[in-house]
Amino acid sequence: MLHAGVLVGRARAEWWKEAAQRRLVERVEQFFNPIYQEIWIVFDRREDKKERAFAVVSADPRIQVSYAPSADDWIVERVSKLFPRRLVTVVTADRSLRERVRHAGGMYCSPLQFLAHCG
């Protein structure tokens, strides 16, 4: 997943925490490619968790941060709804998600490829 490209060491095990998610959003805010006018960042969040709910946001109008019980399912559903009217590229290292995205009509790129364009 994209987090693996941003976080290292012990921080990698805490990807679901607010600070790690904020670092990811800040890194993605550095991304620039005029072809991509919209960027979605989707985090897993189960509704039944008793932890304090937080919502990381971005001041960048191109970036929408969402939370879903299954980020993978959310992504595949969105790709399916938009195909063939729009091309969607998903950033992931997860083989299963890559295949689901491809079957839904989307494209994918690796986290390292994406992060190379994030300053």
C-alpha positions in Angstrom: 0.0 0.0 0.0 1.0 3.6 -0.3 1.8 3.8 3.4 4.6 1.4 2.9 6.4 4.0 0.7 6.0 6.8 3.2 6.5 5.1 6.6 9.5 3.2 7.8 10.4 1.1 10.8 7.9 1.1 13.7 5.8 3.9 12.2 4.8 1.4 9.5 2.9 -0.6 12.0 0.9 2.4 13.1 -0.5 3.5 9.7 -4.0 3.8 11.0 -3.0 6.5 13.5 -3.8 10.2 12.8 -0.2 11.3 12.7 0.7 8.7 10.1 -2.3 9.5 8.0 -1.5 13.3 8.2 2.1 12.6 7.0 0.7 10.7 4.0 -1.7 13.5 3.1 1.0 16.1 3.4 3.3 14.0 1.1 0.5 13.6 -1.5 -0.1 17.3 -1.4 3.3 17.6 -3.0 2.2 15.6 -6.0 1.8 17.5 -9.3 0.7 16.2 -12.6 -1.8 18.3 -14.6 -3.4 15.1 -16.0 -4.7 14.3 -12.5 -7.1 16.9 -11.3 -8.6 14.8 -8.5 -6.9 12.7 -5.9 -8.7 10.5 -3.4 -7.0 9.1 -0.3 -9.0 6.3 1.3 -8.3 4.9 4.7 -9.7 1.8 6.3 -11.8 2.6 9.4 -14.2 0.1 10.9 -17.3 1.7 12.4 -17.3 -0.5 15.5 -13.9 0.8 16.7 -14.2 2.5 20.1 -11.2 4.7 19.5 -11.5 8.5 19.2 -12.7 9.3 15.7 -10.6 11.8 13.8 -10.7 12.9 10.2 -7.6 14.0 8.4 -8.3 16.6 5.8 -6.4 18.4 3.1 -6.5 22.1 2.3 -5.6 21.2 -1.3 -8.9 21.3 -3.3 -7.7 18.5 -5.5 -7.5 16.1 -2.6 -10.5 14.3 -1.0 -9.8 12.2 2.1 -12.3 9.5 2.9 -12.8 6.7 5.4 -14.4 3.4 4.6 -14.9 0.0 6.4 -12.9 -1.5 3.4 -10.8 1.0 1.5 -10.2 -1.7 -1.2 -14.0 -2.2 -1.7 -14.6 1.6 -1.8 -11.9 2.0 -4.5 -13.1 -0.8 -6.7 -16.7 0.4 -6.5 -15.7 3.9 -7.4 -13.6 2.7 -10.4 -16.5 0.6 -11.6 -18.9 3.5 -11.4 -16.6 5.8 -13.3 -15.5 3.4 -16.0 -15.6 4.0 -19.0 -16.4 7.7 -18.7 -13.2 8.5 -16.8 -9.8 6.9 -16.4 -8.9 6.2 -12.8 -5.4 5.3 -11.6 -5.1 3.6 -8.3 -1.8 3.7 -6.3 -1.3 0.3 -4.6 1.3 -2.4 -4.1 -1.5 -4.9 -3.2 -1.7 -7.6 -6.0 -5.2 -8.5 -5.2 -6.4 -4.9 -5.3 -4.5 -4.3 -8.6 -6.4 -7.2 -10.2 -9.7 -6.0 -8.9 -9.0 -2.5 -10.2 -7.9 -3.8 -13.6 -11.1 -5.9 -13.9 -13.2 -2.9 -13.0 -11.6 -0.9 -15.8 -9.0 1.1 -13.9 -5.3 1.4 -14.0 -2.7 1.2 -11.3 0.8 2.4 -10.4 3.2 1.4 -7.7 3.6 3.5 -4.5 7.3 4.1 -5.5 6.3 5.4 -8.9 3.7 7.8 -7.4 6.0 9.0 -4.5 8.7 9.8 -7.1 6.3 12.6 -8.2 5.6 13.9 -4.7 8.6 16.1 -4.2 
